[in-house]
Amino acid sequence: GMDLNVWKQRIVREIELIADEGYQRRNWFLSNNPGDTPGEFINRLFDDRIVELYLVEAAAVINGSELEALTKLVAALDVFSSETLDLLDPNDVIDDPRWNEIRLLATRYLALAQNS
């Protein structure tokens, strides 16, 4: 299997963007936006089932609160993308209370992940 630290770094990089409201406000609304939209974020994170597999593989080795924080974030993203049916217009998402909650969950996960 893949090195868990490599996986974790990849996941953390994506989650940093999910947590970063400033980045989203700066980049989502550029006319030459290179495709960094809410849908892209979510797709990259779930790409190749990387997060699902990481959760399975890492369950035995990562700290319980970190695992729980990541699980909650993934669940919230899942619900959000199914409720919005992937019609993730940045204008709708940026101030959506559900997205704000996702940013908070992402921030919480990062705080735990960086200390482990």
Backbone as numpy.savetxt, mean C-alpha at the origin, in Angstrom:
# Nx Ny Nz CAx CAy CAz Cx Cy Cz
12.59 -19.89 -2.33 11.75 -18.67 -2.33 12.61 -17.42 -2.33
11.96 -16.32 -2.52 12.65 -15.04 -2.57 13.10 -14.65 -1.16
14.17 -13.94 -1.10 14.67 -13.42 0.17 13.61 -12.49 0.79
13.20 -12.80 2.00 12.14 -12.00 2.63 12.51 -10.53 2.77
13.80 -10.25 2.99 14.18 -8.84 3.12 14.02 -8.09 1.81
14.29 -8.76 0.71 14.11 -8.15 -0.61 12.63 -7.86 -0.83
11.80 -8.85 -0.50 10.35 -8.67 -0.61 9.89 -7.50 0.21
10.36 -7.50 1.46 9.91 -6.46 2.37 10.30 -5.08 1.84
11.51 -4.95 1.32 11.94 -3.65 0.78 11.04 -3.21 -0.36
10.67 -4.16 -1.21 9.80 -3.82 -2.34 8.43 -3.35 -1.85
7.91 -4.06 -0.87 6.59 -3.73 -0.32 6.64 -2.39 0.40
7.69 -2.19 1.18 7.84 -0.92 1.92 7.91 0.25 0.95
8.65 0.08 -0.15 8.73 1.18 -1.15 7.36 1.57 -1.66
6.53 0.59 -1.98 5.18 0.90 -2.47 4.33 1.54 -1.37
4.46 1.01 -0.18 3.62 1.49 0.92 4.03 2.91 1.31
5.31 3.24 1.15 5.74 4.63 1.39 4.98 5.59 0.49
4.76 5.19 -0.76 4.01 6.06 -1.68 2.54 6.14 -1.29
2.01 5.04 -0.78 0.60 5.04 -0.35 0.42 5.94 0.87
1.43 6.00 1.70 1.34 6.81 2.93 1.57 8.30 2.67
2.19 8.62 1.54 2.71 9.98 1.32 1.70 10.88 0.61
0.93 11.59 1.41 -0.10 12.48 0.85 0.51 13.57 -0.02
1.63 14.13 0.41 2.29 15.19 -0.36 2.67 14.70 -1.75
3.24 13.50 -1.79 3.62 12.90 -3.08 2.38 12.78 -3.97
1.29 12.30 -3.39 0.07 12.09 -4.17 -0.48 13.42 -4.70
-0.49 14.44 -3.84 -0.99 15.75 -4.29 -0.10 16.35 -5.38
1.20 16.10 -5.29 2.12 16.63 -6.32 2.04 15.87 -7.63
1.89 14.54 -7.57 2.10 13.73 -8.77 0.84 13.24 -9.45
-0.24 13.09 -8.73 -1.43 12.51 -9.34 -2.10 13.45 -10.33
-1.81 14.74 -10.21 -2.58 15.70 -11.01 -1.76 16.36 -12.11
-0.54 15.84 -12.34 0.28 16.38 -13.41 -0.27 15.89 -14.74
-0.25 16.77 -15.74 -0.78 16.33 -17.03 0.10 15.24 -17.63
1.39 15.27 -17.29 2.29 14.23 -17.81 2.52 13.14 -16.76
1.54 12.96 -15.90 1.63 11.93 -14.87 2.00 10.59 -15.49
3.10 10.00 -15.01 3.59 8.76 -15.63 2.80 7.53 -15.19
1.55 7.71 -14.82 0.75 6.54 -14.48 0.73 6.23 -13.00
1.28 7.13 -12.20 1.21 6.90 -10.76 -0.12 7.37 -10.24
-1.09 6.51 -10.34 -2.44 6.84 -9.89 -2.81 5.85 -8.81
-3.90 6.08 -8.11 -4.28 5.16 -7.04 -4.38 3.71 -7.52
-4.95 3.53 -8.71 -5.07 2.17 -9.24 -3.72 1.51 -9.47
-2.76 2.30 -9.96 -1.40 1.79 -10.19 -0.77 1.34 -8.89
-0.93 2.16 -7.87 -0.36 1.82 -6.55 -0.86 0.46 -6.12
-2.19 0.32 -6.18 -2.82 -0.88 -5.66 -2.42 -2.08 -6.52
-2.39 -1.86 -7.84 -2.00 -2.96 -8.73 -0.58 -3.41 -8.48
0.32 -2.45 -8.29 1.72 -2.83 -8.07 1.87 -3.61 -6.78
1.13 -3.18 -5.79 1.26 -3.85 -4.49 0.72 -5.28 -4.56
-0.33 -5.48 -5.35 -0.91 -6.81 -5.43 -0.35 -7.62 -6.61
0.50 -6.95 -7.39 1.18 -7.58 -8.51 1.84 -8.89 -8.11
1.74 -9.88 -8.96 2.43 -11.16 -8.70 2.07 -11.71 -7.32
0.96 -11.27 -6.77 0.54 -11.70 -5.43 1.65 -11.50 -4.40
2.50 -10.50 -4.65 3.68 -10.34 -3.79 3.30 -10.15 -2.32
2.26 -9.37 -2.06 1.91 -9.11 -0.67 1.30 -10.35 -0.02
0.39 -10.97 -0.74 -0.23 -12.20 -0.21 0.83 -13.22 0.16
1.76 -13.44 -0.78 2.79 -14.45 -0.55 3.70 -14.03 0.60
4.01 -12.74 0.63 4.86 -12.25 1.72 4.19 -12.49 3.07
2.89 -12.20 3.13 2.17 -12.40 4.39 2.24 -13.86 4.83
2.12 -14.76 3.88 2.19 -16.19 4.21 3.60 -16.56 4.67
4.59 -16.15 3.86 5.98 -16.53 4.14 6.50 -15.88 5.41
6.09 -14.62 5.61 6.69 -13.85 6.70 5.97 -14.07 8.02
4.79 -14.68 7.94 3.97 -14.82 9.15 4.75 -15.43 10.31
5.61 -16.37 9.99 6.34 -17.06 11.04 7.47 -16.22 11.63
7.96 -15.28 10.83 9.19 -14.60 11.27 9.02 -13.14 11.63
7.96 -12.48 11.14 7.89 -11.06 11.50 7.06 -10.86 12.75
7.37 -9.78 13.38 6.76 -9.36 14.62 5.24 -9.27 14.46
4.51 -9.70 15.47 3.05 -9.77 15.40 2.36 -8.47 15.07
2.80 -7.36 15.66 2.11 -6.10 15.41 2.37 -5.60 14.00
3.56 -5.89 13.49 3.88 -5.51 12.11 3.02 -6.31 11.13
2.90 -7.60 11.40 2.08 -8.48 10.57 0.62 -8.01 10.58
0.14 -7.68 11.76 -1.25 -7.23 11.91 -1.47 -5.92 11.15
-0.50 -5.01 11.25 -0.62 -3.71 10.58 -0.67 -3.89 9.06
0.17 -4.80 8.55 0.19 -5.04 7.10 -1.10 -5.72 6.66
-1.57 -6.66 7.46 -2.81 -7.37 7.14 -3.99 -6.41 7.09
-4.04 -5.48 8.05 -5.12 -4.48 8.06 -5.06 -3.57 6.85
-3.86 -3.16 6.50 -3.67 -2.29 5.34 -4.14 -3.01 4.07
-3.71 -4.24 3.91 -4.07 -5.01 2.72 -5.59 -5.20 2.65
-6.20 -5.49 3.80 -7.66 -5.67 3.83 -8.37 -4.37 3.43
-7.88 -3.23 3.94 -8.50 -1.94 3.63 -8.35 -1.62 2.14
-7.20 -1.93 1.57 -6.98 -1.69 0.14 -7.90 -2.57 -0.70
-8.06 -3.80 -0.25 -8.95 -4.75 -0.93 -10.37 -4.24 -0.97
-10.86 -3.83 0.18 -12.23 -3.32 0.30 -12.37 -2.07 -0.56
-11.40 -1.18 -0.44 -11.46 0.08 -1.18 -11.52 -0.18 -2.68
-10.65 -1.06 -3.17 -10.65 -1.26 -4.63 -11.89 -2.01 -5.08
-12.47 -2.86 -4.23 -13.72 -3.51 -4.66 -14.90 -2.54 -4.58
-14.91 -1.64 -3.61 -16.00 -0.66 -3.52 -15.94 0.36 -4.65
-14.75 0.71 -5.07 -14.62 1.73 -6.11 -14.53 1.09 -7.50
-14.51 -0.23 -7.52 -14.46 -0.98 -8.79 -13.35 -0.48 -9.71
-12.21 -0.14 -9.11 -11.05 0.29 -9.90 -11.27 1.57 -10.70
-12.39 2.24 -10.52 -12.56 3.54 -11.18 -11.93 4.58 -10.26
-10.62 4.46 -10.12 -9.95 5.25 -9.11 -9.46 6.56 -9.70
-10.36 7.51 -9.83 -9.99 8.83 -10.29 -9.28 9.56 -9.15
-8.05 10.05 -9.40 -7.33 10.74 -8.33 -8.15 11.85 -7.66
-8.99 12.53 -8.44 -9.80 13.61 -7.85 -10.75 13.08 -6.79
-11.24 11.87 -7.02 -12.16 11.28 -6.04 -11.39 10.70 -4.86
-10.22 10.16 -5.15 -9.51 9.40 -4.13 -8.79 10.30 -3.12
-8.21 11.40 -3.61 -7.27 12.16 -2.79 -7.88 12.59 -1.45
-9.16 12.96 -1.44 -9.79 13.40 -0.19 -10.82 12.41 0.34
-10.84 11.21 -0.23 -11.79 10.19 0.23 -11.40 9.76 1.65
-12.34 9.78 2.58 -12.00 9.37 3.96 -11.46 7.94 4.03
-11.90 7.09 3.12 -11.38 5.71 3.13 -9.91 5.69 2.72
-9.57 6.56 1.77 -8.15 6.62 1.35 -7.32 7.23 2.47
-7.89 8.19 3.16 -7.17 8.79 4.27 -6.87 7.73 5.34
-7.84 6.89 5.59 -7.67 5.79 6.53 -6.56 4.84 6.06
-6.53 4.58 4.75 -5.49 3.74 4.17 -4.11 4.38 4.36
-4.04 5.69 4.15 -2.75 6.38 4.38 -2.30 6.21 5.83
-3.25 6.32 6.76 -2.91 6.16 8.18 -2.44 4.73 8.48
-3.12 3.75 7.91 -2.72 2.35 8.11 -1.33 2.12 7.51
-1.08 2.75 6.36 0.22 2.61 5.70 1.32 3.22 6.58
1.03 4.38 7.14 2.00 5.07 8.00 2.31 4.23 9.24
1.25 3.64 9.77 1.42 2.80 10.96 2.28 1.57 10.64
2.00 0.94 9.52 2.80 -0.22 9.13 4.27 0.18 8.96
4.52 1.31 8.30 5.90 1.72 8.05 6.65 1.96 9.35
5.97 2.56 10.32 6.62 2.82 11.61 7.04 1.51 12.25
6.19 0.50 12.16 6.52 -0.80 12.75 7.58 -1.53 11.93
7.46 -1.44 10.60 8.38 -2.18 9.72 9.80 -1.65 9.86
9.92 -0.34 10.06 11.26 0.24 10.11 11.97 -0.06 11.42
11.20 -0.45 12.42 11.83 -0.76 13.70 12.12 -2.23 13.88
11.80 -3.03 12.87 11.97 -4.46 13.11 13.28 -4.94 12.49
